[in-house]
């Protein structure tokens, strides 16, 4: 199959050869083997299912929770001349019906699905009628109940395998611990485990942790020292604008991005950054998924990420072109305190979660037993004011309800309005003859948008208005009227965040929230947070080694370019010598403090200059502290007591 897959690669994507591991994954899939592929961010995951799906007859199901990524990939495939479509929560029934009809009539090679869709019998009946050639599960770590991004609907994916017993499953993830890998293989019911790792090591990426009281000063220094495109990650929308303005005032071009901006603003800013007209993008974690920019030179975390998994994925957006790149994380003691508070607030009491769920139903006037798969414009701040809820607690409760598979909260509004002609051609011709007032608009729609009789097409009312020569507001009025007359189906763009009820509203007394599962999730989240804090506060081991071991790759090979390795190199000692001296020093000092001369004589088995070099290095890395009486002792380790 290699020759055929390479032809497809060249014909559609313009590449002459595959990246490492891509061909191995594709060959396994084409051989009918269930496969779990672990590939780092930017490793070319999409080609591992797109290429084999193009080889075989039928349609490829791609299950992913990322609606924005879904839209981007569908758009990209269409640009390549490959028919693709998507069905996700919050779409209108007419949209879903049109897509389903196209799939049943073999008009598409790829159907992207949000996992929530697999929960209903009707939708599974539709899936069973398709000629499926591959089931792809993207973000496969979401199937692990104790992982960092668990989504209950993922547990339903394996159920559709009974319809296609001979069709292989390809599970993809960029971040999975050994426990998560085991979970994925088990819950997707692999016939025989087949795990292909591209490896998590990024040899060109330098990881650097800076403990800073003046984080803004360090940020500006990093930007002035470094060159090229940069992403700066922060936790709040307010801070994106604040930092972007400071960066601009210091002579570096910058813009900001978050889910609260309207679609047009997000698109403009993303394009300005992607084309290089703006160097720095200051963003919440809403920015990054599906961003294919290989020449990002720096990723800077101004605030702490949620977990090592999040950090690894976000930092990994730097240096995809394999040229030298930097990933820097800035923190101080206040950040440690804040992250502990956020952790506690992200697990409100079960009683509070039930109350918030109940008031959401009241807020939207949804009777108990109705509202299934219905979306609403939702301003969380207005909801909190009306019912006097704490904002962070409410947000956390909604996210936990998402993990129960009851709701979806989409902070990102849509990009385009949608349009589809619902009359057949003869009916439309008759209507245009009888209604000459609408003739010019309808003709322009037919000229501008191919496939509009069979699919919903993305439209821009402003562009359409210029072509027709009338005001954009008038265009909206005319399209709305034509929609009422059943000439076409017009779905205006949603400009506000959406809250979508996946299931009918339940009586809050019957809302099943297991305390045992709740407690286990909280414990797992606490362990992930502690692992992150251990990573940032440990200055004794190569950053790359720490990350690789977290993801199950055992290695003692130092990267040589992270902050720890660079400082170690200054001691002119090798790893073994440093480790031996540190080990003896720990045993000698214990919890006491001692003068430098006592330490040097106490470690008399080592050369004095080597002991002094290691002690200075430990002092520089804040692992040791010098007291007022000039004695030296181990620093107190940061401990957030997550129990």
KOLKEVO-305458 format. One line per field, with one value per residue (C-alpha): residue number from 0; x, y, z; residue in one letter. Coordinates in steps of 0.25 Angstrom, whole numbers, padded with zeros to 4 digits, m for minus. Example, Ala and Ser with C-alpha at 12.3 -4.5 7.8 and 13.67 -1.06 7.14 Angstrom:
BEGIN
seq 0  1
x 0049  0055
y m0018  m0004
z 0031  0029
type A  S
//
This chain:
BEGIN
seq 0  1  2  3  4  5  6  7  8  9  10  11  12  13  14  15  16  17  18  19  20  21  22  23  24  25  26  27  28  29  30  31  32  33  34  35  36  37  38  39  40  41  42  43  44  45  46  47  48  49  50  51  52  53  54  55  56  57  58  59  60  61  62  63  64  65  66  67  68  69  70  71  72  73  74  75  76  77  78  79  80  81  82  83  84  85  86  87  88  89  90  91  92  93  94  95  96  97  98  99  100  101  102  103  104  105  106  107  108  109  110  111  112  113  114  115  116  117  118  119  120  121  122  123  124  125  126  127  128  129  130  131  132  133  134  135  136  137  138  139  140  141  142  143  144  145  146  147  148  149  150  151  152  153  154  155  156  157  158  159  160  161  162  163  164  165  166  167  168  169  170  171  172  173  174  175  176  177  178  179  180  181  182  183  184  185  186  187  188  189  190  191  192  193  194  195  196  197  198  199  200  201  202  203  204  205  206  207  208  209  210  211  212  213  214  215  216  217  218  219  220  221  222  223  224  225  226  227  228  229  230  231  232  233  234  235  236  237  238  239  240  241  242  243  244  245  246  247  248  249  250  251  252  253  254  255  256  257  258  259  260  261  262  263  264  265  266  267  268  269  270  271  272  273  274  275  276  277  278  279  280  281  282  283  284  285  286  287  288  289  290  291  292  293  294  295  296  297  298  299  300  301  302  303  304  305  306  307  308  309  310  311  312  313  314  315  316  317  318  319  320  321  322  323  324  325  326  327  328  329  330  331  332  333  334  335  336  337  338  339  340  341  342  343  344  345  346  347  348  349  350  351  352  353  354  355  356  357  358  359  360  361  362  363  364  365  366  367  368  369  370  371  372  373  374  375  376  377  378  379  380  381  382  383  384  385  386  387  388  389  390  391  392  393  394  395  396  397  398  399  400  401  402  403  404  405  406  407  408  409  410  411  412  413  414  415  416  417  418  419  420  421  422  423  424  425  426  427  428  429  430  431  432  433  434  435  436  437  438  439  440  441  442  443  444  445  446  447  448  449  450  451  452  453  454  455  456  457  458  459  460  461  462  463  464  465  466  467  468  469  470  471  472  473  474  475  476  477  478  479  480  481  482  483  484  485  486  487  488  489  490  491  492  493  494  495  496  497  498  499  500  501  502  503  504  505  506  507  508  509  510  511  512  513  514  515  516  517  518  519  520  521  522  523  524  525  526  527  528  529  530  531  532  533  534  535  536  537  538  539  540  541  542  543  544  545  546  547  548  549  550  551  552  553  554  555  556  557  558  559  560  561  562  563  564  565  566  567  568  569  570  571  572  573  574  575  576  577  578  579  580  581  582  583  584  585  586  587  588  589  590  591  592  593  594  595  596  597  598  599  600  601  602  603  604  605  606  607  608  609  610  611  612  613  614  615  616  617  618  619  620  621  622  623  624  625  626  627  628  629  630  631  632  633  634  635  636  637  638  639  640  641  642
x 0000  0012  0012  m0003  m0002  0010  0002  m0009  0000  0006  m0007  m0015  m0004  0008  0018  0027  0029  0023  0028  0034  0024  0013  0015  0015  0002  m0004  0001  m0005  m0019  m0019  m0016  m0028  m0021  m0027  m0016  m0013  m0004  0003  0009  0013  0006  0010  0014  0004  m0007  m0018  m0011  m0010  m0025  m0028  m0018  m0023  m0038  m0035  m0029  m0042  m0056  m0066  m0066  m0057  m0063  m0055  m0059  m0054  m0059  m0052  m0063  m0053  m0043  m0054  m0059  m0044  m0041  m0054  m0051  m0037  m0041  m0051  m0040  m0032  m0044  m0048  m0062  m0064  m0075  m0078  m0089  m0087  m0096  m0103  m0106  m0120  m0128  m0129  m0114  m0112  m0123  m0116  m0102  m0108  m0115  m0102  m0094  m0105  m0103  m0088  m0085  m0074  m0061  m0060  m0071  m0066  m0075  m0075  m0076  m0089  m0096  m0093  m0102  m0116  m0122  m0127  m0113  m0106  m0117  m0112  m0097  m0101  m0106  m0093  m0081  m0070  m0056  m0049  m0053  m0043  m0044  m0036  m0032  m0034  m0029  m0043  m0047  m0040  m0049  m0037  m0030  m0028  m0039  m0049  m0062  m0073  m0079  m0065  m0069  m0080  m0071  m0068  m0083  m0083  m0072  m0083  m0088  m0074  m0067  m0056  m0054  m0041  m0041  m0029  m0028  m0020  m0014  m0002  m0002  m0005  0002  0004  m0009  m0017  m0011  m0016  m0030  m0031  m0028  m0038  m0049  m0049  m0048  m0036  m0035  m0020  m0013  m0004  0003  0011  0019  0025  0032  0030  0044  0046  0061  0060  0051  0058  0049  0051  0045  0047  0043  0040  0034  0034  0028  0025  0039  0044  0034  0038  0053  0050  0042  0054  0064  0057  0052  0041  0026  0022  0010  0008  m0002  m0010  m0022  m0032  m0038  m0035  m0020  m0019  m0022  m0014  m0001  m0003  m0004  0009  0016  0012  0017  0030  0032  0028  0016  0005  m0010  m0019  m0029  m0039  m0053  m0061  m0057  m0066  m0063  m0058  m0049  m0043  m0041  m0034  m0025  m0021  m0018  m0010  m0001  m0001  0005  0015  0009  0008  0019  0012  m0001  m0005  m0016  m0024  m0024  m0035  m0024  m0015  m0024  m0022  m0012  m0002  0009  0022  0032  0027  0040  0035  0023  0023  0013  0011  0002  0002  m0005  m0015  m0006  0007  m0002  m0007  0007  0013  0003  0003  0018  0019  0013  0027  0038  0030  0039  0050  0058  0063  0051  0048  0037  0037  0028  0028  0023  0024  0019  0006  0003  0005  m0005  m0015  m0014  m0018  m0030  m0034  m0033  m0042  m0052  m0052  m0059  m0071  m0080  m0089  m0101  m0097  m0095  m0110  m0115  m0107  m0113  m0127  m0126  m0120  m0133  m0141  m0133  m0136  m0150  m0148  m0158  m0153  m0153  m0150  m0139  m0131  m0120  m0125  m0115  m0117  m0109  m0103  m0096  m0091  m0088  m0103  m0108  m0099  m0104  m0118  m0117  m0106  m0096  m0081  m0075  m0063  m0072  m0083  m0073  m0066  m0080  m0084  m0070  m0073  m0087  m0080  m0072  m0085  m0089  m0101  m0097  m0087  m0083  m0077  m0070  m0066  m0077  m0079  m0071  m0082  m0096  m0101  m0111  m0117  m0127  m0139  m0148  m0144  m0140  m0153  m0160  m0150  m0151  m0166  m0164  m0154  m0164  m0175  m0167  m0158  m0154  m0146  m0140  m0127  m0123  m0127  m0119  m0107  m0107  m0108  m0096  m0088  m0089  m0088  m0095  m0105  m0116  m0110  m0102  m0102  m0092  m0085  m0088  m0084  m0096  m0087  m0080  m0094  m0099  m0088  m0090  m0105  m0104  m0113  m0111  m0106  m0118  m0127  m0120  m0123  m0137  m0139  m0132  m0141  m0153  m0149  m0146  m0160  m0166  m0158  m0150  m0137  m0132  m0125  m0117  m0111  m0097  m0098  m0090  m0091  m0086  m0095  m0100  m0105  m0114  m0109  m0120  m0134  m0135  m0135  m0141  m0129  m0134  m0131  m0118  m0108  m0095  m0087  m0079  m0069  m0066  m0066  m0056  m0047  m0047  m0043  m0032  m0027  m0028  m0020  m0009  m0008  m0006  0004  0012  0012  0017  0027  0032  0033  0040  0050  0063  0071  0067  0067  0053  0052  0055  0044  0034  0038  0037  0023  0018  0025  0038  0049  0062  0075  0079  0079  0074  0086  0078  0068  0070  0074  0084  0090  0093  0098  0108  0114  0118  0127  0122  0115  0102  0107  0116  0105  0095  0106  0109  0094  0091  0102  0098  0084  0088  0098  0089  0076  0067  0079  0086  0102  0113  0120  0133  0126  0119  0132  0139  0127  0127  0142  0141  0139  0148  0146  0144  0134  0126  0126  0121  0109  0106  0106  0098  0088  0088  0086  0074  0068  0069  0078  0077  0087  0083  0086  0097  0103  0099  0093  0080  0071  0060  0045  0039  0026  0015  0000  m0006  m0016  m0023
y 0000  0009  0013  0017  0024  0033  0036  0041  0049  0056  0058  0065  0070  0072  0064  0054  0046  0044  0049  0039  0028  0033  0022  0012  0016  0017  0003  m0003  0003  m0002  m0015  m0015  m0013  m0005  0005  0015  0026  0035  0047  0061  0073  0077  0063  0062  0053  0057  0050  0037  0035  0044  0037  0023  0027  0032  0019  0011  0012  0018  0029  0031  0035  0045  0046  0059  0068  0081  0088  0099  0089  0081  0093  0096  0082  0081  0094  0090  0077  0084  0094  0081  0076  0065  0065  0066  0070  0070  0068  0074  0078  0091  0089  0092  0080  0084  0085  0071  0065  0071  0065  0052  0051  0054  0043  0033  0037  0035  0050  0051  0044  0049  0051  0059  0056  0061  0049  0054  0050  0035  0035  0035  0022  0030  0035  0021  0016  0026  0022  0007  0010  0017  0010  0013  0010  0015  0020  0031  0035  0048  0054  0039  0042  0048  0034  0032  0035  0040  0047  0062  0064  0053  0053  0043  0042  0036  0023  0021  0021  0006  0003  0006  m0004  m0015  m0009  m0010  m0022  m0022  m0007  m0003  0008  0018  0026  0038  0047  0056  0054  0041  0035  0020  0018  0026  0018  0005  0012  0016  0002  m0005  0005  0005  m0011  m0013  m0027  m0027  m0015  m0008  0005  0013  0024  0036  0040  0052  0057  0071  0072  0086  0092  0098  0097  0108  0112  0125  0129  0144  0155  0164  0154  0166  0170  0156  0155  0167  0163  0149  0156  0166  0155  0145  0147  0142  0139  0137  0132  0137  0129  0135  0131  0143  0150  0163  0160  0157  0172  0177  0170  0172  0187  0187  0179  0189  0201  0194  0194  0179  0177  0169  0166  0158  0146  0140  0133  0145  0153  0152  0142  0153  0159  0145  0142  0156  0154  0140  0143  0156  0147  0135  0144  0151  0165  0163  0156  0153  0147  0148  0138  0129  0114  0117  0120  0108  0096  0094  0105  0100  0111  0103  0115  0119  0122  0125  0120  0127  0123  0136  0129  0114  0104  0094  0082  0076  0071  0085  0091  0080  0082  0097  0098  0088  0099  0105  0100  0091  0094  0086  0099  0104  0109  0113  0110  0118  0118  0129  0128  0133  0130  0137  0128  0115  0121  0125  0111  0104  0113  0110  0095  0096  0105  0096  0085  0092  0084  0074  0081  0094  0087  0082  0096  0102  0091  0094  0109  0107  0100  0111  0122  0116  0112  0098  0088  0076  0065  0074  0082  0071  0075  0090  0102  0115  0128  0129  0140  0133  0147  0151  0137  0138  0152  0148  0136  0142  0131  0132  0133  0123  0113  0114  0112  0100  0094  0095  0088  0077  0076  0075  0063  0056  0058  0067  0080  0087  0101  0107  0120  0122  0127  0123  0129  0129  0129  0117  0116  0104  0105  0096  0097  0088  0095  0095  0100  0111  0116  0117  0125  0135  0137  0140  0148  0157  0166  0154  0150  0158  0153  0138  0139  0144  0133  0123  0129  0131  0118  0104  0092  0100  0091  0079  0085  0097  0107  0117  0131  0146  0155  0167  0161  0157  0171  0177  0168  0170  0185  0187  0189  0177  0179  0178  0165  0159  0163  0157  0144  0143  0145  0135  0125  0127  0124  0111  0116  0114  0111  0122  0121  0134  0133  0132  0143  0139  0127  0115  0106  0093  0083  0069  0062  0066  0074  0065  0067  0072  0062  0051  0056  0045  0051  0040  0045  0034  0038  0052  0050  0041  0052  0062  0054  0051  0066  0069  0059  0065  0079  0074  0068  0081  0088  0078  0080  0095  0095  0084  0090  0078  0070  0073  0078  0069  0057  0061  0062  0049  0041  0047  0041  0028  0029  0025  0033  0038  0046  0061  0071  0080  0093  0094  0104  0093  0087  0100  0103  0089  0091  0103  0094  0086  0073  0061  0056  0045  0054  0064  0053  0047  0060  0064  0050  0051  0065  0062  0051  0060  0072  0065  0076  0084  0096  0096  0105  0104  0099  0088  0083  0083  0075  0066  0062  0060  0048  0058  0069  0082  0090  0081  0081  0096  0097  0088  0096  0109  0103  0098  0112  0119  0109  0112  0098  0103  0115  0124  0128  0141  0134  0129  0115  0107  0098  0092  0101  0098  0091  0096  0088  0091  0080  0075  0065
z 0000  0002  m0013  m0013  0000  m0005  m0018  m0009  0000  m0012  m0020  m0009  0001  m0008  0001  m0005  0008  0021  0035  0045  0049  0040  0030  0041  0046  0032  0029  0042  0039  0025  0030  0039  0052  0064  0067  0077  0072  0082  0074  0080  0076  0062  0058  0047  0053  0043  0031  0039  0037  0025  0016  0018  0018  0004  0000  0003  m0001  0009  0019  0031  0044  0052  0066  0073  0084  0078  0070  0065  0061  0054  0046  0042  0037  0029  0023  0020  0013  0005  0000  m0004  m0012  m0002  0002  0017  0027  0042  0052  0066  0077  0076  0061  0056  0052  0037  0037  0043  0033  0021  0026  0029  0015  0008  0016  0013  m0002  m0002  m0004  0007  0010  0024  0035  0047  0060  0074  0083  0090  0077  0079  0091  0084  0078  0066  0063  0065  0055  0045  0047  0045  0031  0026  0018  0029  0025  0038  0052  0057  0071  0073  0087  0091  0105  0108  0110  0123  0135  0143  0132  0131  0121  0123  0115  0118  0104  0099  0107  0097  0085  0086  0085  0070  0067  0067  0054  0047  0053  0042  0043  0050  0061  0061  0074  0074  0085  0088  0103  0110  0123  0123  0132  0121  0110  0117  0119  0104  0099  0109  0107  0092  0092  0084  0078  0080  0086  0076  0081  0073  0079  0071  0084  0093  0092  0085  0083  0078  0089  0101  0114  0124  0137  0143  0158  0157  0165  0153  0143  0133  0133  0130  0119  0112  0114  0107  0096  0093  0094  0085  0071  0063  0065  0080  0088  0102  0110  0121  0129  0128  0117  0123  0124  0109  0106  0118  0114  0099  0101  0110  0100  0089  0097  0098  0083  0080  0071  0079  0079  0088  0086  0095  0093  0097  0084  0072  0061  0051  0061  0065  0050  0047  0059  0056  0041  0045  0055  0045  0034  0042  0042  0057  0065  0078  0081  0096  0098  0107  0104  0094  0084  0078  0074  0059  0058  0047  0049  0048  0051  0065  0072  0087  0095  0108  0120  0128  0137  0141  0132  0138  0137  0131  0119  0116  0118  0109  0098  0098  0099  0088  0078  0078  0068  0059  0048  0056  0057  0071  0080  0094  0104  0116  0129  0139  0153  0167  0181  0178  0166  0175  0185  0174  0167  0180  0182  0167  0170  0182  0175  0163  0171  0177  0187  0180  0186  0179  0166  0167  0170  0159  0149  0154  0152  0138  0134  0141  0134  0120  0124  0121  0127  0133  0122  0111  0104  0099  0089  0090  0090  0096  0096  0110  0117  0130  0137  0135  0140  0153  0156  0154  0164  0173  0169  0170  0156  0157  0165  0154  0143  0150  0153  0138  0134  0144  0138  0124  0129  0133  0119  0122  0116  0107  0109  0097  0099  0085  0076  0061  0050  0039  0036  0028  0016  0008  m0003  0001  m0011  m0023  m0036  m0043  m0030  m0029  m0043  m0042  m0029  m0036  m0047  m0037  m0028  m0036  m0024  m0019  m0032  m0032  m0018  m0021  m0034  m0027  m0017  m0028  m0035  m0022  m0015  m0021  m0015  m0008  m0012  m0004  0007  0017  0012  0020  0016  0019  0019  0017  0004  m0001  0001  m0007  m0018  m0019  m0016  m0004  0011  0019  0029  0017  0013  0027  0026  0012  0016  0028  0020  0010  0021  0026  0012  0012  m0001  0007  0021  0027  0040  0045  0052  0067  0073  0088  0096  0095  0106  0100  0108  0102  0110  0114  0127  0139  0152  0161  0171  0161  0156  0158  0164  0171  0182  0181  0166  0170  0181  0172  0161  0171  0176  0162  0159  0171  0167  0154  0160  0170  0158  0151  0164  0166  0151  0152  0166  0163  0158  0160  0148  0133  0129  0117  0125  0135  0124  0117  0130  0133  0120  0122  0114  0123  0119  0126  0113  0117  0106  0109  0106  0117  0129  0138  0128  0125  0139  0142  0130  0137  0149  0139  0146  0140  0144  0152  0160  0163  0167  0177  0183  0185  0191  0201  0204  0207  0216  0223  0225  0227  0233  0240  0236  0236  0232  0219  0225  0232  0220  0212  0222  0225  0210  0210  0200  0189  0184  0191  0178  0173  0186  0185  0171  0174  0187  0179  0168  0178  0184  0170  0168  0182  0186  0198  0206  0213  0227  0234  0242  0229  0231  0220  0220  0210  0205  0209  0198  0192  0197  0195  0203  0193  0202
type X  X  X  X  X  X  X  X  X  X  X  X  X  X  X  X  X  X  X  X  X  X  X  X  X  X  X  X  X  X  X  X  X  X  X  X  X  X  X  X  X  X  X  X  X  X  X  X  X  X  X  X  X  X  X  X  X  X  X  X  X  X  X  X  X  X  X  X  X  X  X  X  X  X  X  X  X  X  X  X  X  X  X  X  X  X  X  X  X  X  X  X  X  X  X  X  X  X  X  X  X  X  X  X  X  X  X  X  X  X  X  X  X  X  X  X  X  X  X  X  X  X  X  X  X  X  X  X  X  X  X  X  X  X  X  X  X  X  X  X  X  X  X  X  X  X  X  X  X  X  X  X  X  X  X  X  X  X  X  X  X  X  X  X  X  X  X  X  X  X  X  X  X  X  X  X  X  X  X  X  X  X  X  X  X  X  X  X  X  X  X  X  X  X  X  X  X  X  X  X  X  X  X  X  X  X  X  X  X  X  X  X  X  X  X  X  X  X  X  X  X  X  X  X  X  X  X  X  X  X  X  X  X  X  X  X  X  X  X  X  X  X  X  X  X  X  X  X  X  X  X  X  X  X  X  X  X  X  X  X  X  X  X  X  X  X  X  X  X  X  X  X  X  X  X  X  X  X  X  X  X  X  X  X  X  X  X  X  X  X  X  X  X  X  X  X  X  X  X  X  X  X  X  X  X  X  X  X  X  X  X  X  X  X  X  X  X  X  X  X  X  X  X  X  X  X  X  X  X  X  X  X  X  X  X  X  X  X  X  X  X  X  X  X  X  X  X  X  X  X  X  X  X  X  X  X  X  X  X  X  X  X  X  X  X  X  X  X  X  X  X  X  X  X  X  X  X  X  X  X  X  X  X  X  X  X  X  X  X  X  X  X  X  X  X  X  X  X  X  X  X  X  X  X  X  X  X  X  X  X  X  X  X  X  X  X  X  X  X  X  X  X  X  X  X  X  X  X  X  X  X  X  X  X  X  X  X  X  X  X  X  X  X  X  X  X  X  X  X  X  X  X  X  X  X  X  X  X  X  X  X  X  X  X  X  X  X  X  X  X  X  X  X  X  X  X  X  X  X  X  X  X  X  X  X  X  X  X  X  X  X  X  X  X  X  X  X  X  X  X  X  X  X  X  X  X  X  X  X  X  X  X  X  X  X  X  X  X  X  X  X  X  X  X  X  X  X  X  X  X  X  X  X  X  X  X  X  X  X  X  X  X  X  X  X  X  X  X  X  X  X  X  X  X  X  X  X  X  X  X  X  X  X  X  X  X  X  X  X  X  X  X  X  X  X  X  X  X  X  X  X  X  X  X  X  X  X  X  X  X  X  X  X  X  X  X  X  X  X  X  X  X  X  X  X  X  X  X  X  X  X  X  X  X  X  X  X  X  X  X  X  X  X  X  X  X  X  X  X  X  X  X  X  X  X  X  X  X  X  X  X  X  X
//
